[in-house]
């Protein structure tokens, strides 16, 4: 498969993944664009691997963490947006609940349940300890469980024992 074919075929899914990571459409688009630039540079060696999409998702997760580390503080603004951005993938009950979590907790849940990564893999990506991954996931799930039945046994979001 050629790079352009890959981008056309998987671009929308990558954009949705970026939206889940970043929490907004603009940052998601930037994240996908930067990640695809990096993938394009490595395409010759990546295209022959089993799963180029997993490779670009790893780039996206690492890039997101890098951005997150650079802007640990919230950027406050006095301007109110003219209208909220919504699309078919951001209006669901699950996204609304995830969007209320702090970035690190949301990122841990996305990597754990969407990407199905182990705690150690998440720790390596985020540059934190395995224990921090577990505590962030625990706190996020505890917060979500307090709210009306969004995560109670649904979506496979139960604490891991490993």
ABEGO torsion letter per residue (X at the ends): XBAAAAAAAAAAAAAAAAAAAAGBAAAAAAAAAAAAAAAAAAAAAAAABABAAAAAAAAAAAAAAAAAAABABBBBBABBBABBBBBAAAABAAAAAAAABBAAAAAAAAAAAAAGBBAAAAAAAAGBBAAAAAAAAAAAAAAAAABBGAABGBGGBBBBAX
